[in-house]
Amino acid sequence: MQDFEKKRKFERVPYDDTINFSVLFTESEDLKKIEVEGKIINTSQAGIGIVINFPLEAGHVLQWADKHQKGKLHMASVRWSQELEDYFRAGAMFI
């Protein structure tokens, strides 16, 4: 088990769902909003793990609609992101 897994407060549960995310971030003092598809690969009480084809950075905010409760939105702040072959793997904490 890796060190960061030992430090986690909440257990990660495997998940497999493709989601349309809004990515909110600032660029040259302007607020930007990009719509991008990604996949949630795990969840916990505190956040989600995702894979996505967008260069996420720590501090970006993700927003997405709940598929089970119409009108409910989820938001999470990207805590870390790692570029892999042709996609990004990231962890985001619910806000």
NUSEVEX-755688 format. One record per atom (N, C-alpha, C, O): x, y, z; chain; residue in three letters; residue number from 1. Coordinates in steps of 0.02 Angstrom, whole numbers. Layout:
// residues N
+--------+--------+--------+-------+------+-----+
!      X !      Y !      Z ! kette ! rest !  nr !
+--------+--------+--------+-------+------+-----+
!      X !      Y !      Z !     A !  ALA ! NUM !
...
+--------+--------+--------+-------+------+-----+
END
This chain:
// residues 95
+--------+--------+--------+-------+------+-----+
!      X !      Y !      Z ! kette ! rest !  nr !
+--------+--------+--------+-------+------+-----+
!     42 !    -59 !      0 !     A !  MET !   1 !
!      0 !      0 !      0 !     A !  MET !   1 !
!     44 !     62 !      0 !     A !  MET !   1 !
!     93 !     66 !     37 !     A !  MET !   1 !
!     28 !    111 !    -41 !     A !  GLN !   2 !
!     68 !    171 !    -46 !     A !  GLN !   2 !
!     52 !    218 !     11 !     A !  GLN !   2 !
!     -1 !    214 !     42 !     A !  GLN !   2 !
!    100 !    263 !     27 !     A !  ASP !   3 !
!     93 !    309 !     83 !     A !  ASP !   3 !
!     29 !    350 !     80 !     A !  ASP !   3 !
!     -6 !    358 !    130 !     A !  ASP !   3 !
!     12 !    377 !     20 !     A !  PHE !   4 !
!    -47 !    420 !     16 !     A !  PHE !   4 !
!   -110 !    381 !     31 !     A !  PHE !   4 !
!   -158 !    409 !     57 !     A !  PHE !   4 !
!   -112 !    316 !     15 !     A !  GLU !   5 !
!   -170 !    275 !     30 !     A !  GLU !   5 !
!   -177 !    264 !    105 !     A !  GLU !   5 !
!   -233 !    260 !    131 !     A !  GLU !   5 !
!   -122 !    259 !    140 !     A !  LYS !   6 !
!   -124 !    250 !    213 !     A !  LYS !   6 !
!   -150 !    313 !    248 !     A !  LYS !   6 !
!   -181 !    308 !    301 !     A !  LYS !   6 !
!   -139 !    371 !    219 !     A !  LYS !   7 !
!   -158 !    435 !    249 !     A !  LYS !   7 !
!   -231 !    453 !    237 !     A !  LYS !   7 !
!   -256 !    499 !    269 !     A !  LYS !   7 !
!   -265 !    419 !    193 !     A !  ARG !   8 !
!   -334 !    436 !    177 !     A !  ARG !   8 !
!   -381 !    425 !    236 !     A !  ARG !   8 !
!   -376 !    375 !    271 !     A !  ARG !   8 !
!   -426 !    472 !    245 !     A !  LYS !   9 !
!   -475 !    468 !    299 !     A !  LYS !   9 !
!   -533 !    423 !    280 !     A !  LYS !   9 !
!   -563 !    391 !    323 !     A !  LYS !   9 !
!   -550 !    421 !    216 !     A !  PHE !  10 !
!   -609 !    385 !    192 !     A !  PHE !  10 !
!   -589 !    333 !    140 !     A !  PHE !  10 !
!   -546 !    344 !     98 !     A !  PHE !  10 !
!   -621 !    276 !    144 !     A !  GLU !  11 !
!   -608 !    222 !     97 !     A !  GLU !  11 !
!   -633 !    241 !     27 !     A !  GLU !  11 !
!   -686 !    270 !     19 !     A !  GLU !  11 !
!   -593 !    224 !    -23 !     A !  ARG !  12 !
!   -612 !    233 !    -92 !     A !  ARG !  12 !
!   -653 !    174 !   -115 !     A !  ARG !  12 !
!   -636 !    116 !   -101 !     A !  ARG !  12 !
!   -708 !    188 !   -150 !     A !  VAL !  13 !
!   -752 !    136 !   -176 !     A !  VAL !  13 !
!   -749 !    140 !   -253 !     A !  VAL !  13 !
!   -761 !    194 !   -281 !     A !  VAL !  13 !
!   -734 !     84 !   -287 !     A !  PRO !  14 !
!   -733 !     86 !   -360 !     A !  PRO !  14 !
!   -800 !    110 !   -388 !     A !  PRO !  14 !
!   -853 !     95 !   -361 !     A !  PRO !  14 !
!   -796 !    147 !   -443 !     A !  TYR !  15 !
!   -855 !    176 !   -474 !     A !  TYR !  15 !
!   -840 !    180 !   -548 !     A !  TYR !  15 !
!   -782 !    186 !   -568 !     A !  TYR !  15 !
!   -890 !    177 !   -590 !     A !  ASP !  16 !
!   -879 !    180 !   -662 !     A !  ASP !  16 !
!   -938 !    215 !   -695 !     A !  ASP !  16 !
!   -988 !    184 !   -711 !     A !  ASP !  16 !
!   -931 !    280 !   -705 !     A !  ASP !  17 !
!   -985 !    319 !   -735 !     A !  ASP !  17 !
!   -956 !    377 !   -776 !     A !  ASP !  17 !
!   -914 !    414 !   -751 !     A !  ASP !  17 !
!   -979 !    384 !   -837 !     A !  THR !  18 !
!   -958 !    439 !   -879 !     A !  THR !  18 !
!  -1003 !    499 !   -864 !     A !  THR !  18 !
!  -1064 !    493 !   -862 !     A !  THR !  18 !
!   -971 !    557 !   -853 !     A !  ILE !  19 !
!  -1006 !    618 !   -831 !     A !  ILE !  19 !
!   -985 !    676 !   -876 !     A !  ILE !  19 !
!   -928 !    679 !   -899 !     A !  ILE !  19 !
!  -1031 !    722 !   -887 !     A !  ASN !  20 !
!  -1015 !    786 !   -919 !     A !  ASN !  20 !
!   -999 !    836 !   -864 !     A !  ASN !  20 !
!  -1043 !    855 !   -825 !     A !  ASN !  20 !
!   -937 !    858 !   -861 !     A !  PHE !  21 !
!   -914 !    905 !   -811 !     A !  PHE !  21 !
!   -909 !    975 !   -840 !     A !  PHE !  21 !
!   -894 !    983 !   -899 !     A !  PHE !  21 !
!   -922 !   1025 !   -798 !     A !  SER !  22 !
!   -902 !   1094 !   -813 !     A !  SER !  22 !
!   -839 !   1105 !   -772 !     A !  SER !  22 !
!   -838 !   1093 !   -712 !     A !  SER !  22 !
!   -786 !   1127 !   -806 !     A !  VAL !  23 !
!   -723 !   1143 !   -772 !     A !  VAL !  23 !
!   -719 !   1219 !   -767 !     A !  VAL !  23 !
!   -719 !   1254 !   -817 !     A !  VAL !  23 !
!   -714 !   1244 !   -705 !     A !  LEU !  24 !
!   -711 !   1316 !   -692 !     A !  LEU !  24 !
!   -640 !   1334 !   -670 !     A !  LEU !  24 !
!   -613 !   1303 !   -624 !     A !  LEU !  24 !
!   -610 !   1384 !   -702 !     A !  PHE !  25 !
!   -543 !   1405 !   -685 !     A !  PHE !  25 !
!   -531 !   1476 !   -709 !     A !  PHE !  25 !
!   -569 !   1502 !   -750 !     A !  PHE !  25 !
!   -479 !   1507 !   -684 !     A !  THR !  26 !
!   -462 !   1575 !   -706 !     A !  THR !  26 !
!   -403 !   1571 !   -754 !     A !  THR !  26 !
!   -357 !   1530 !   -746 !     A !  THR !  26 !
!   -405 !   1615 !   -804 !     A !  GLU !  27 !
!   -351 !   1620 !   -853 !     A !  GLU !  27 !
!   -343 !   1693 !   -869 !     A !  GLU !  27 !
!   -389 !   1725 !   -895 !     A !  GLU !  27 !
!   -285 !   1721 !   -854 !     A !  SER !  28 !
!   -272 !   1792 !   -864 !     A !  SER !  28 !
!   -327 !   1835 !   -832 !     A !  SER !  28 !
!   -353 !   1881 !   -862 !     A !  SER !  28 !
!   -343 !   1819 !   -770 !     A !  GLU !  29 !
!   -392 !   1854 !   -729 !     A !  GLU !  29 !
!   -464 !   1847 !   -753 !     A !  GLU !  29 !
!   -509 !   1877 !   -724 !     A !  GLU !  29 !
!   -477 !   1806 !   -805 !     A !  ASP !  30 !
!   -544 !   1793 !   -829 !     A !  ASP !  30 !
!   -567 !   1725 !   -804 !     A !  ASP !  30 !
!   -528 !   1678 !   -802 !     A !  ASP !  30 !
!   -631 !   1720 !   -784 !     A !  LEU !  31 !
!   -659 !   1656 !   -764 !     A !  LEU !  31 !
!   -679 !   1618 !   -827 !     A !  LEU !  31 !
!   -716 !   1644 !   -869 !     A !  LEU !  31 !
!   -654 !   1558 !   -834 !     A !  LYS !  32 !
!   -669 !   1516 !   -892 !     A !  LYS !  32 !
!   -712 !   1456 !   -869 !     A !  LYS !  32 !
!   -706 !   1432 !   -813 !     A !  LYS !  32 !
!   -754 !   1434 !   -915 !     A !  LYS !  33 !
!   -795 !   1375 !   -903 !     A !  LYS !  33 !
!   -792 !   1332 !   -966 !     A !  LYS !  33 !
!   -812 !   1353 !  -1020 !     A !  LYS !  33 !
!   -767 !   1271 !   -958 !     A !  ILE !  34 !
!   -760 !   1224 !  -1014 !     A !  ILE !  34 !
!   -803 !   1163 !   -999 !     A !  ILE !  34 !
!   -802 !   1137 !   -943 !     A !  ILE !  34 !
!   -840 !   1140 !  -1048 !     A !  GLU !  35 !
!   -879 !   1078 !  -1040 !     A !  GLU !  35 !
!   -838 !   1021 !  -1068 !     A !  GLU !  35 !
!   -813 !   1024 !  -1124 !     A !  GLU !  35 !
!   -829 !    968 !  -1028 !     A !  VAL !  36 !
!   -788 !    911 !  -1048 !     A !  VAL !  36 !
!   -815 !    846 !  -1018 !     A !  VAL !  36 !
!   -841 !    846 !   -962 !     A !  VAL !  36 !
!   -809 !    793 !  -1055 !     A !  GLU !  37 !
!   -831 !    728 !  -1031 !     A !  GLU !  37 !
!   -774 !    692 !   -995 !     A !  GLU !  37 !
!   -717 !    694 !  -1017 !     A !  GLU !  37 !
!   -790 !    660 !   -940 !     A !  GLY !  38 !
!   -741 !    622 !   -902 !     A !  GLY !  38 !
!   -774 !    563 !   -870 !     A !  GLY !  38 !
!   -834 !    554 !   -875 !     A !  GLY !  38 !
!   -734 !    523 !   -837 !     A !  LYS !  39 !
!   -761 !    463 !   -804 !     A !  LYS !  39 !
!   -741 !    463 !   -731 !     A !  LYS !  39 !
!   -682 !    470 !   -714 !     A !  LYS !  39 !
!   -791 !    456 !   -687 !     A !  ILE !  40 !
!   -777 !    447 !   -616 !     A !  ILE !  40 !
!   -757 !    374 !   -607 !     A !  ILE !  40 !
!   -793 !    328 !   -627 !     A !  ILE !  40 !
!   -698 !    363 !   -577 !     A !  ILE !  41 !
!   -673 !    295 !   -569 !     A !  ILE !  41 !
!   -676 !    270 !   -497 !     A !  ILE !  41 !
!   -673 !    210 !   -484 !     A !  ILE !  41 !
!   -681 !    317 !   -449 !     A !  ASN !  42 !
!   -692 !    297 !   -379 !     A !  ASN !  42 !
!   -722 !    355 !   -341 !     A !  ASN !  42 !
!   -717 !    413 !   -362 !     A !  ASN !  42 !
!   -752 !    339 !   -285 !     A !  THR !  43 !
!   -784 !    389 !   -243 !     A !  THR !  43 !
!   -768 !    376 !   -170 !     A !  THR !  43 !
!   -747 !    320 !   -152 !     A !  THR !  43 !
!   -777 !    426 !   -129 !     A !  SER !  44 !
!   -772 !    419 !    -56 !     A !  SER !  44 !
!   -819 !    471 !    -27 !     A !  SER !  44 !
!   -851 !    508 !    -64 !     A !  SER !  44 !
!   -823 !    473 !     38 !     A !  GLN !  45 !
!   -864 !    524 !     71 !     A !  GLN !  45 !
!   -837 !    594 !     57 !     A !  GLN !  45 !
!   -873 !    643 !     60 !     A !  GLN !  45 !
!   -772 !    599 !     43 !     A !  ALA !  46 !
!   -740 !    664 !     35 !     A !  ALA !  46 !
!   -732 !    687 !    -37 !     A !  ALA !  46 !
!   -724 !    747 !    -49 !     A !  ALA !  46 !
!   -733 !    641 !    -85 !     A !  GLY !  47 !
!   -721 !    663 !   -154 !     A !  GLY !  47 !
!   -724 !    607 !   -205 !     A !  GLY !  47 !
!   -753 !    554 !   -193 !     A !  GLY !  47 !
!   -695 !    621 !   -264 !     A !  ILE !  48 !
!   -696 !    575 !   -320 !     A !  ILE !  48 !
!   -627 !    570 !   -352 !     A !  ILE !  48 !
!   -586 !    615 !   -346 !     A !  ILE !  48 !
!   -617 !    514 !   -386 !     A !  GLY !  49 !
!   -560 !    505 !   -430 !     A !  GLY !  49 !
!   -586 !    503 !   -501 !     A !  GLY !  49 !
!   -637 !    470 !   -513 !     A !  GLY !  49 !
!   -554 !    538 !   -547 !     A !  ILE !  50 !
!   -579 !    540 !   -616 !     A !  ILE !  50 !
!   -523 !    531 !   -666 !     A !  ILE !  50 !
!   -464 !    540 !   -650 !     A !  ILE !  50 !
!   -542 !    512 !   -726 !     A !  VAL !  51 !
!   -498 !    516 !   -785 !     A !  VAL !  51 !
!   -533 !    560 !   -835 !     A !  VAL !  51 !
!   -594 !    557 !   -843 !     A !  VAL !  51 !
!   -494 !    602 !   -869 !     A !  ILE !  52 !
!   -523 !    654 !   -911 !     A !  ILE !  52 !
!   -471 !    674 !   -964 !     A !  ILE !  52 !
!   -411 !    669 !   -953 !     A !  ILE !  52 !
!   -494 !    698 !  -1022 !     A !  ASN !  53 !
!   -450 !    719 !  -1076 !     A !  ASN !  53 !
!   -441 !    795 !  -1076 !     A !  ASN !  53 !
!   -440 !    826 !  -1129 !     A !  ASN !  53 !
!   -434 !    823 !  -1017 !     A !  PHE !  54 !
!   -424 !    896 !  -1010 !     A !  PHE !  54 !
!   -369 !    906 !   -959 !     A !  PHE !  54 !
!   -368 !    872 !   -907 !     A !  PHE !  54 !
!   -324 !    953 !   -971 !     A !  PRO !  55 !
!   -267 !    963 !   -925 !     A !  PRO !  55 !
!   -288 !    997 !   -860 !     A !  PRO !  55 !
!   -276 !   1057 !   -850 !     A !  PRO !  55 !
!   -319 !    958 !   -816 !     A !  LEU !  56 !
!   -339 !    984 !   -750 !     A !  LEU !  56 !
!   -279 !   1004 !   -709 !     A !  LEU !  56 !
!   -225 !    974 !   -715 !     A !  LEU !  56 !
!   -288 !   1053 !   -667 !     A !  GLU !  57 !
!   -236 !   1076 !   -620 !     A !  GLU !  57 !
!   -268 !   1083 !   -552 !     A !  GLU !  57 !
!   -328 !   1095 !   -546 !     A !  GLU !  57 !
!   -227 !   1077 !   -501 !     A !  ALA !  58 !
!   -250 !   1088 !   -432 !     A !  ALA !  58 !
!   -282 !   1158 !   -428 !     A !  ALA !  58 !
!   -254 !   1206 !   -453 !     A !  ALA !  58 !
!   -340 !   1162 !   -398 !     A !  GLY !  59 !
!   -376 !   1225 !   -393 !     A !  GLY !  59 !
!   -433 !   1233 !   -442 !     A !  GLY !  59 !
!   -479 !   1272 !   -430 !     A !  GLY !  59 !
!   -431 !   1195 !   -498 !     A !  HIS !  60 !
!   -489 !   1197 !   -543 !     A !  HIS !  60 !
!   -549 !   1170 !   -505 !     A !  HIS !  60 !
!   -543 !   1128 !   -461 !     A !  HIS !  60 !
!   -608 !   1195 !   -523 !     A !  VAL !  61 !
!   -670 !   1172 !   -491 !     A !  VAL !  61 !
!   -711 !   1134 !   -543 !     A !  VAL !  61 !
!   -720 !   1156 !   -599 !     A !  VAL !  61 !
!   -735 !   1075 !   -522 !     A !  LEU !  62 !
!   -778 !   1034 !   -564 !     A !  LEU !  62 !
!   -850 !   1041 !   -540 !     A !  LEU !  62 !
!   -863 !   1044 !   -480 !     A !  LEU !  62 !
!   -896 !   1043 !   -588 !     A !  GLN !  63 !
!   -967 !   1046 !   -572 !     A !  GLN !  63 !
!  -1002 !    997 !   -618 !     A !  GLN !  63 !
!   -987 !    994 !   -677 !     A !  GLN !  63 !
!  -1050 !    958 !   -590 !     A !  TRP !  64 !
!  -1087 !    911 !   -631 !     A !  TRP !  64 !
!  -1155 !    898 !   -601 !     A !  TRP !  64 !
!  -1165 !    905 !   -541 !     A !  TRP !  64 !
!  -1202 !    879 !   -644 !     A !  ALA !  65 !
!  -1271 !    865 !   -623 !     A !  ALA !  65 !
!  -1276 !    795 !   -594 !     A !  ALA !  65 !
!  -1244 !    748 !   -619 !     A !  ALA !  65 !
!  -1316 !    788 !   -543 !     A !  ASP !  66 !
!  -1330 !    723 !   -513 !     A !  ASP !  66 !
!  -1376 !    684 !   -561 !     A !  ASP !  66 !
!  -1429 !    710 !   -580 !     A !  ASP !  66 !
!  -1358 !    624 !   -579 !     A !  LYS !  67 !
!  -1398 !    585 !   -625 !     A !  LYS !  67 !
!  -1461 !    557 !   -591 !     A !  LYS !  67 !
!  -1508 !    535 !   -625 !     A !  LYS !  67 !
!  -1463 !    556 !   -525 !     A !  HIS !  68 !
!  -1518 !    525 !   -489 !     A !  HIS !  68 !
!  -1567 !    576 !   -459 !     A !  HIS !  68 !
!  -1624 !    559 !   -445 !     A !  HIS !  68 !
!  -1544 !    637 !   -448 !     A !  GLN !  69 !
!  -1587 !    689 !   -418 !     A !  GLN !  69 !
!  -1586 !    750 !   -465 !     A !  GLN !  69 !
!  -1538 !    789 !   -465 !     A !  GLN !  69 !
!  -1639 !    757 !   -504 !     A !  LYS !  70 !
!  -1643 !    811 !   -552 !     A !  LYS !  70 !
!  -1636 !    879 !   -517 !     A !  LYS !  70 !
!  -1668 !    891 !   -466 !     A !  LYS !  70 !
!  -1594 !    922 !   -545 !     A !  GLY !  71 !
!  -1585 !    989 !   -517 !     A !  GLY !  71 !
!  -1530 !    994 !   -466 !     A !  GLY !  71 !
!  -1511 !   1049 !   -447 !     A !  GLY !  71 !
!  -1503 !    938 !   -442 !     A !  LYS !  72 !
!  -1449 !    939 !   -393 !     A !  LYS !  72 !
!  -1381 !    941 !   -428 !     A !  LYS !  72 !
!  -1368 !    901 !   -474 !     A !  LYS !  72 !
!  -1339 !    987 !   -407 !     A !  LEU !  73 !
!  -1272 !    992 !   -435 !     A !  LEU !  73 !
!  -1220 !    972 !   -384 !     A !  LEU !  73 !
!  -1229 !    982 !   -324 !     A !  LEU !  73 !
!  -1166 !    943 !   -408 !     A !  HIS !  74 !
!  -1109 !    926 !   -366 !     A !  HIS !  74 !
!  -1051 !    972 !   -385 !     A !  HIS !  74 !
!  -1045 !    992 !   -443 !     A !  HIS !  74 !
!  -1009 !    988 !   -336 !     A !  MET !  75 !
!   -949 !   1027 !   -350 !     A !  MET !  75 !
!   -891 !    997 !   -312 !     A !  MET !  75 !
!   -898 !    972 !   -256 !     A !  MET !  75 !
!   -832 !    999 !   -343 !     A !  ALA !  76 !
!   -772 !    973 !   -311 !     A !  ALA !  76 !
!   -712 !   1014 !   -335 !     A !  ALA !  76 !
!   -711 !   1038 !   -392 !     A !  ALA !  76 !
!   -664 !   1022 !   -291 !     A !  SER !  77 !
!   -603 !   1058 !   -307 !     A !  SER !  77 !
!   -547 !   1007 !   -322 !     A !  SER !  77 !
!   -536 !    961 !   -283 !     A !  SER !  77 !
!   -514 !   1017 !   -379 !     A !  VAL !  78 !
!   -459 !    971 !   -397 !     A !  VAL !  78 !
!   -402 !    981 !   -348 !     A !  VAL !  78 !
!   -377 !   1036 !   -339 !     A !  VAL !  78 !
!   -381 !    926 !   -317 !     A !  ARG !  79 !
!   -327 !    928 !   -268 !     A !  ARG !  79 !
!   -260 !    909 !   -300 !     A !  ARG !  79 !
!   -208 !    936 !   -281 !     A !  ARG !  79 !
!   -262 !    864 !   -349 !     A !  TRP !  80 !
!   -202 !    843 !   -384 !     A !  TRP !  80 !
!   -222 !    817 !   -453 !     A !  TRP !  80 !
!   -279 !    796 !   -464 !     A !  TRP !  80 !
!   -174 !    819 !   -499 !     A !  SER !  81 !
!   -186 !    794 !   -567 !     A !  SER !  81 !
!   -120 !    766 !   -593 !     A !  SER !  81 !
!    -67 !    794 !   -582 !     A !  SER !  81 !
!   -125 !    711 !   -629 !     A !  GLN !  82 !
!    -66 !    679 !   -657 !     A !  GLN !  82 !
!    -78 !    665 !   -730 !     A !  GLN !  82 !
!   -128 !    633 !   -748 !     A !  GLN !  82 !
!    -33 !    688 !   -773 !     A !  GLU !  83 !
!    -39 !    674 !   -845 !     A !  GLU !  83 !
!    -13 !    604 !   -858 !     A !  GLU !  83 !
!     44 !    588 !   -840 !     A !  GLU !  83 !
!    -54 !    563 !   -891 !     A !  LEU !  84 !
!    -34 !    496 !   -910 !     A !  LEU !  84 !
!    -29 !    496 !   -986 !     A !  LEU !  84 !
!    -24 !    549 !  -1016 !     A !  LEU !  84 !
!    -31 !    440 !  -1018 !     A !  GLU !  85 !
!    -18 !    435 !  -1090 !     A !  GLU !  85 !
!    -57 !    487 !  -1131 !     A !  GLU !  85 !
!    -27 !    533 !  -1159 !     A !  GLU !  85 !
!   -123 !    481 !  -1134 !     A !  ASP !  86 !
!   -162 !    528 !  -1174 !     A !  ASP !  86 !
!   -222 !    554 !  -1134 !     A !  ASP !  86 !
!   -273 !    574 !  -1163 !     A !  ASP !  86 !
!   -216 !    554 !  -1069 !     A !  TYR !  87 !
!   -270 !    579 !  -1026 !     A !  TYR !  87 !
!   -241 !    601 !   -959 !     A !  TYR !  87 !
!   -181 !    593 !   -946 !     A !  TYR !  87 !
!   -284 !    629 !   -917 !     A !  PHE !  88 !
!   -264 !    651 !   -851 !     A !  PHE !  88 !
!   -302 !    611 !   -799 !     A !  PHE !  88 !
!   -362 !    598 !   -808 !     A !  PHE !  88 !
!   -269 !    593 !   -746 !     A !  ARG !  89 !
!   -301 !    561 !   -688 !     A !  ARG !  89 !
!   -298 !    613 !   -632 !     A !  ARG !  89 !
!   -245 !    643 !   -620 !     A !  ARG !  89 !
!   -354 !    623 !   -597 !     A !  ALA !  90 !
!   -356 !    676 !   -547 !     A !  ALA !  90 !
!   -399 !    654 !   -487 !     A !  ALA !  90 !
!   -441 !    610 !   -492 !     A !  ALA !  90 !
!   -385 !    687 !   -432 !     A !  GLY !  91 !
!   -425 !    679 !   -372 !     A !  GLY !  91 !
!   -456 !    746 !   -354 !     A !  GLY !  91 !
!   -422 !    798 !   -356 !     A !  GLY !  91 !
!   -520 !    745 !   -336 !     A !  ALA !  92 !
!   -555 !    807 !   -319 !     A !  ALA !  92 !
!   -594 !    798 !   -255 !     A !  ALA !  92 !
!   -624 !    745 !   -243 !     A !  ALA !  92 !
!   -594 !    850 !   -213 !     A !  MET !  93 !
!   -628 !    849 !   -150 !     A !  MET !  93 !
!   -694 !    888 !   -155 !     A !  MET !  93 !
!   -695 !    944 !   -181 !     A !  MET !  93 !
!   -748 !    858 !   -129 !     A !  PHE !  94 !
!   -813 !    892 !   -130 !     A !  PHE !  94 !
!   -810 !    959 !    -93 !     A !  PHE !  94 !
!   -777 !    966 !    -41 !     A !  PHE !  94 !
!   -845 !   1009 !   -122 !     A !  ILE !  95 !
!   -850 !   1075 !    -88 !     A !  ILE !  95 !
!   -922 !   1094 !    -82 !     A !  ILE !  95 !
!   -938 !   1147 !    -56 !     A !  ILE !  95 !
+--------+--------+--------+-------+------+-----+
END
